Amino acid sequence: MELIDSLLGKKGQDMDRNCKDKKKTVMHSMLLCCKLYISEARNAEALDSIERAAKRDPETVIVNKFEDRDYNRVCYTLVSYVVHDSTGCPIYSPLQQSVVAMAEAAYEAINLEQHLGTHPRLGVMDDILCHPLARASLDEAAWLAQKVAAEIGNRFQVPVYLYGAANPTGKALDTIRRELGYFRPNNGHHWVGWTQPQVLPEKPNEGPEVVTSARGISMIGARPWIAMYNIPVMSTDVSTARRIALMVSARGGGLPTVQTLGLVHGEDSTEIACMLLEPNQIGADRVQNHVEKLAAQEGLDVEQGYFTDIPPQMITERYRKLINADSD
């Protein structure tokens, strides 16, 4: 009898170990990434509350945080795994509830009516972007974006616009933003409070068609990896910065797959904020050189640019290191 109990105990331990190994394999291979752009960077108490909400589930990891007090904007990069059913369809990711928990904390701590910054925004949870990592696909990132959008829209009564692979027609983020007046400052070169119409000109994909001015709107999408790269210009002349930004962008006849903004950044400089849609084709070095050339024609100095996030491979490595440390 003791021998049988011993064998059964060993078998149970082996099964438990196999289950853990299988889960560990999933947690390391099928990964999704969410970037949350939140309209706050000056209220430490609010940010602490949002970060505590993210840490409730140890299977979601904050791998990077970038905050800019001049823009009054923070970006959190979260990573976790995705699970599939027997047909290969995604059915669960810890990211969904982690992102929703962060949204709840943000809506409780931040009032958009009291927000002021030099970066455009339309909502407290201004933008949530889902990327596939490792062996995950864009379809899985789109699934996550749609799940998060439905919950934020319905639970918090916030209008949500889907973009990229999460949108039924693949509508681009910048197209939606232009339709909603995202790029127009409402107080000089600043975005202050909420001054948009409460009834939206375009029907959102999720949530109500009427905006609550304290929460605003949320954009939620999925797409292949993009890089955010900002280049400081040593001038307070925002009109010149905007002119340079336009000439650098694809929209202005500049570099393909590059989107740009010319923004006030601090008291003594402006900045060319760049979105590199295909960073493996048109990278930061090429953008930097182009901005330097155009700025020199205006008699302006430019500093070396900087990324606001870390690259996908580093994100994956950081996630695996942190998740392994927690499981040891």
N, C-alpha and C positions, 0 to 999 in steps of 0.2 A: 504493500500500500504506500509506504514511504517513497518507494522507487517511482510509482505511478504519479504521486503528487509532485515529486521532483521533476519528472519529465513534463507534466502538464505546466508546472510553473515555468520551466525553461521555455516551453513552446509559447506560453503567453508573453514571456519577455521578448522572445524572438519576433512575435507578431507586433508587439508594441514598438520594437526597434525598427521593424520594417515600415510601419506606418509613419514613424517619425522621419525615417530616411526618405520616404516617398514625399512627405510634406515638405521636407527640406529641399528636395529636388525641384518641386514646384515653386517654392519661395525664391529659388535662385535662378530659374530659367524663364518663367512666364511673368514678366514684370511690366507694370504700367507706371507712368509718371504723371503727376498732376502739378501744374504751376498755378498757384493762386495769387492773383494780383488784387490786393486789398487797399482801399483808400484810407490809409492811416500809417504814419511812421513817427509821430511826435508824442503819442500817448502810450507810455510804457506799460501802464496798467492794462490798457485794452489789448496790446500785443501779448502780454503775459497770459491773459485770459484765453486768447485765441490759441496760443501754443499749448496751454494745458489741455484744451479740448482735443488737440491733435494727438496728444500723448496718451489718451485714454486707452487706445488700442496699441499694444506693443508691436503688432505686426505691420503697422504703418510707421514709416520713418521719415522725419524731416531731414533731408540730406543737405539742404542749403537754405539760407535766408539772406535776402538782400533788401536793405531798407534805405530809403533816400528821404531825408528830412526836408530838403528843398521841394521835392516833388510831393512830399507827404504821401508816400506810397511804399508798400512793402510787397515783396514777392517771396512766397514759400514754395519750395520744391519738395514734394512728397512722393514716396515710392512704396509700392507693395506688390503683391502677387495677384494673379487672376486664376480662378478655378473654372473648369469646364464640365459640362455634363457628358454623358456617354456618346452624344452625337458631335461633340466638339464645340458646342455653343457656350459662350461665357455665361456663368450663372452667379458668380460671387467674387467680389474683391473687397478687402478691408478698407480700401481707399474711399468707397462710396460713403460709408458712415463717418469716416474721419473727416472728409471734406464737408459733409453736412453739419457735423458737430462744430467745425470751425466757423461755418457760415452762421450757425445759431449764436455762437459767442460773439462774432463780429457784429451781427445785427443788434445784439443786446448792448454792446459797448460803444458803437460808433453811430453817430447821427450825421448823415450826409449834409443836412442843412447847416451844420456848423463846420463843415470841412472847407479848407482853403489850401490850394497848392498850385504849382506851375506845370503840372502834367494833366492832360485831359483825363476825364473819368465820367462815367454815367451812373455809377453805383458804388455802394459799400463793397460788395463782392464784385468788383468791376469786370474781371475776366478770369475764367478758369479754363486752362488749356491742358488737354490730355495727350500724352505722347506714348507710343509703344517703345518698350526697351527690350533688350535681349531677344528672346524668341517670340515675343508677342507681336500681334499684327495691328494695323491701323483700324481694322474692323472692331477689334477688342477695345481699343481706345475710344472709338465712336460709341460703342455700347455703354462704356462707363460714363462718358459725357452725357448721353441721353438719360441714363439713370439718375445722375446727379441733378440734371436740369429739371426733370420731372419732380423730384423731391423738393428742391429749392423753390421752384415755381409754385407748387401746390401747398407745401407746408408753411412757407414764409410769405406767401402771396406777393412774390416778386416777379415781374415780367422777365422772361428769359428768352434770349435769342440764340439759337444754335448756329454754328458756323463750321466751315470745312467739312470733314468727313461725317460729322455728326448731323449736319443739315441735310434734309432729304434731297435738295438740289445742289449741294456742295457750295452754297453761297459763302463768299469770302468775308472775313472779319471786317476789313476796311470798307467794304461796300455797305455793310449794315451800319457801321459807325458813321459813315457820311450821311446816310438816310436819317439818322437820329441826331445829327448835329454834334457829334462827339468832338470834332476838331476845332470848334469855335469857342474861344474863351469868352466868359460872360462878364469879366471885370478887368479891363486892361489886358494884361498878359497872364491873368490868373483865372482859375476855375474856382468859383466860390458858391457854396450852397447848391441849391437846385433851382434853376430858373426855366427848365423845359416845361412844355405843356404836360398836364397830368394825363391827358388822353393821348395815347401813342399814335403816330401817323402810320405805323406798320404793325400788324398783328404779331405778337410774340409767339414763339413755338410752344412755350409753357407759361403758366401763370396768368394773372389778370391782364386786361388791356389798359388798366388805369394804374399809374405810378404812385407809390407812396414816397413823398419827397424825402423822408428820413432814410429810406433804403435804396431808392433808385432802381436801376436796371442791372441785370447781369448778362454777360456774354459767356457762353460756354461752348467749347469746340474741341475738335480733334484734328490733328494733322501730323505729318512727319516732322522731325526735329527742326526747329528754327533757333537762331541765335540772336540775342539782343546785345547790341554793341553801341556804346555811347562815346562820342568824341567831344571833349571840351574845346570851345572856341574862346579865345581870350578877348572878348568884346561883350559889351552890354547891349549892342545893337541887335535886337531880336529880328528886325526886318531883314538884315543881312544874313543872319543865321538861317532864317526861313528860305531865303533865296538860294543859299548854298544847299540846304537840305533838298529843295525841289530839284536842283540840277543834278544831285547825286542819285535821286530816286528813279526807278523805272517809269513812274508816272510822269516825271519831268523830262524823260528822254535820256536819263543817265544810265546807271548800272542795272541790268536785268535782275529781277527777283529781289530787289532791295527797296524797302519802304522806309521813309524817313520823316522826322519831325524836327523843326527848329524851335527850341524852347529856352526860356529863361532858366538859369540854374545858379542860384546863389546871387550875391550882390554884385559880383564883378565878372561874371562870365555867362555865356550861353552854351548850348549843347546841341549837337546833332545826334538825336536818338534814332538808331538804325535797327530795323528788323530785317535780318538776313534769312530769307525764305528758303534758300538753297545754299547753306554755308559751305558745302563741299565744292560748289561751283564758283560762287562769288563770295570770297571769304573776307575776314576783317582787314587783312593787309591791303587788299585792293581798295576797299572802302576808305581806309585810313589815307592811303596815297591820294585818292581822288579828292577827298575833303581838304587835305593839305594843299593840293594844287589850286583848288578854287579859292580857298581862304587867302593864299599868297597873292592871288590876283586882286583881292580886296585890301591887301596890306595888313592882314591879320595873322596872328600866331595861333597854332593849334597844339594842344597837348596830346600825348599818346592816349588812345581810347582804352576802354575797359569793357569787359563782359559783365553782365548782371547775373549770370548763372555759370555753372560749370558744365563741361561737355558730357554727352551721354555715357561714354565709357567710364568717366570718373564718377558720375552719378551712380552707375551700376556697382562699381567697386566700393564706393562709400556705403551704399545700402547693404551690400553683402558683409562688409566688415562690421557695421553697426548691428545687424541682425544676428550675426554669429556671436558677437560680444554679449548680447542680451540672452542668448540661448545657452551660453556656457555656464 
